[in-house]
Amino acid sequence: MKPQGVEIKKMRSLKDALNRCQELGLRISRQRRFILELLWEEKNHLCAKEIYEKLSQQGKHIGYTAVYQNLEILSQNGIIECVDRHGSRLYSNLGDEHSHLNIIDTDQIVDIQVELPPDLIKNIEAKTGVKVAHYRIDFYGYKN
């Protein structure tokens, strides 16, 4: 989900995310830093409850409401990724552009790199009159 009116910059590291917060005038509170550090350590997409629980297990005490509010602010400003899934939201770091493999029976989302053939991109642009800047493909399947 791309935030409205927000240019998405690649965040290749935690430092990039913290710098982007500063560029946007967002205060880097202790809670916000905890959340960003966790999302850059994790390889999975996590819901707010999972983030809250993981931070609590690490001894980083932050209220559930603060977790949720910070996730919303960070995703709305294009600093982290937010994926709507079955009426809930999953969050992850906003690294390189990627597509998603949605595993239906385990409810997991796996980031994958997919590169479409240049001819297909040109064909889409010719048919629509729209210049493709970037893309994300969502695949859905079952664990073997």
C-alpha positions as MATLAB code, in Angstrom:
seq = 'MKPQGVEIKKMRSLKDALNRCQELGLRISRQRRFILELLWEEKNHLCAKEIYEKLSQQGKHIGYTAVYQNLEILSQNGIIECVDRHGSRLYSNLGDEHSHLNIIDTDQIVDIQVELPPDLIKNIEAKTGVKVAHYRIDFYGYKN';
ca = [
       0.000    0.000    0.000;
       1.559    3.299   -1.075;
       0.720    6.218    1.170;
      -1.155    8.992   -0.627;
       1.052   11.899   -1.601;
       4.193   10.294   -0.166;
       7.114    9.395   -2.401;
       8.402    5.962   -1.467;
      12.165    5.950   -0.978;
      14.130    2.753   -0.716;
      15.102    2.051    2.851;
      18.081   -0.274    2.668;
      18.924   -0.031    6.349;
      17.713    1.063    9.751;
      19.883    4.156    9.331;
      17.980    5.056    6.126;
      14.681    4.733    7.987;
      15.889    6.915   10.878;
      17.210    9.513    8.431;
      13.866    9.539    6.608;
      12.079   10.176    9.923;
      14.321   13.165   10.523;
      13.797   14.481    6.968;
      10.051   14.369    7.544;
      10.310   16.031   10.948;
       9.179   12.902   12.813;
      10.597   12.655   16.314;
      12.668    9.515   16.839;
      11.236    8.520   20.193;
      12.476    5.541   22.161;
       9.344    3.592   21.137;
       9.692    4.475   17.450;
      13.346    3.406   17.494;
      12.425    0.079   19.166;
       9.838   -0.632   16.463;
      12.175    0.261   13.603;
      15.019   -1.808   15.075;
      12.716   -4.817   15.391;
      11.375   -4.501   11.847;
      14.914   -4.367   10.454;
      15.918   -7.445   12.479;
      12.865   -9.490   11.479;
      12.513  -11.258    8.162;
       8.745  -11.755    8.474;
       5.763   -9.454    8.169;
       4.328   -8.928   11.648;
       1.019   -7.655   12.991;
       0.946   -4.996   15.720;
       0.283   -7.628   18.402;
       3.334   -9.674   17.344;
       5.500   -6.552   17.379;
       4.206   -5.662   20.847;
       4.895   -9.193   22.127;
       8.391   -9.385   20.630;
       9.337   -6.020   22.109;
       7.970   -7.106   25.511;
      10.014  -10.334   25.322;
      13.117   -8.206   24.668;
      12.361   -6.178   27.811;
      11.458   -3.096   25.790;
       8.325   -1.897   27.493;
       5.993   -0.017   25.199;
       2.220    0.080   25.328;
       0.159   -1.664   22.663;
      -1.532    1.606   21.698;
       1.878    3.264   21.237;
       2.972    0.361   19.000;
      -0.143    0.686   16.859;
       0.064    4.502   16.609;
       3.741    4.441   15.665;
       3.161    1.747   13.032;
       0.426    3.861   11.458;
       2.598    6.994   11.395;
       5.602    5.116    9.976;
       3.572    3.376    7.269;
       1.627    6.526    6.310;
       4.931    8.304    5.788;
       6.420    5.547    3.617;
       9.067    4.494    6.149;
       7.790    0.936    6.654;
       5.625   -1.363    4.567;
       2.033   -2.101    5.521;
       0.169   -4.983    3.881;
      -3.577   -5.338    4.416;
      -4.365   -8.998    4.954;
      -7.727  -10.550    5.887;
      -8.923   -7.461    7.730;
      -5.653   -6.968    9.598;
      -2.396   -5.235    8.806;
       1.087   -6.694    8.621;
       4.208   -4.561    8.821;
       7.793   -4.975    7.660;
      10.803   -2.901    6.741;
      10.732   -1.130    3.412;
      13.829   -2.551    1.730;
      14.374   -3.084   -1.944;
      11.307   -3.289   -4.155;
       9.864   -6.768   -3.948;
       6.812   -8.878   -4.620;
       4.934  -11.071   -2.174;
       4.295  -14.792   -2.045;
       1.195  -15.219    0.126;
       1.053  -18.709    1.623;
      -2.641  -19.264    2.226;
      -2.553  -22.252    4.586;
       0.110  -20.790    6.913;
      -0.925  -17.116    6.601;
       2.689  -16.136    5.862;
       3.963  -13.552    3.427;
       7.372  -14.123    1.884;
       9.218  -11.322    0.088;
      10.528  -12.394   -3.314;
      12.352  -10.639   -6.122;
      10.514  -10.790   -9.455;
      11.697   -9.070  -12.594;
       9.244   -8.886  -15.466;
      10.617   -9.045  -19.015;
      11.174   -5.535  -20.445;
       8.956   -6.383  -23.452;
       6.027   -7.101  -21.123;
       6.511   -3.745  -19.364;
       6.624   -1.943  -22.730;
       3.467   -3.773  -23.842;
       1.629   -2.711  -20.658;
       2.772    0.882  -21.135;
       1.676    0.883  -24.787;
      -1.777   -0.521  -23.959;
      -2.411    1.811  -21.031;
      -0.493    4.958  -21.926;
       1.072    4.845  -18.462;
       4.818    4.776  -17.788;
       5.495    1.995  -15.263;
       7.734    3.358  -12.488;
       7.766    0.229  -10.314;
       5.588   -2.782   -9.628;
       4.728   -5.406   -7.058;
       3.185   -8.755   -7.834;
       1.200  -10.740   -5.292;
       1.317  -14.518   -5.675;
      -0.987  -16.811   -3.685;
      -0.413  -20.487   -3.012;
      -0.338  -23.384   -0.598;
       2.620  -24.968    1.176;
       3.599  -28.279   -0.461;
];
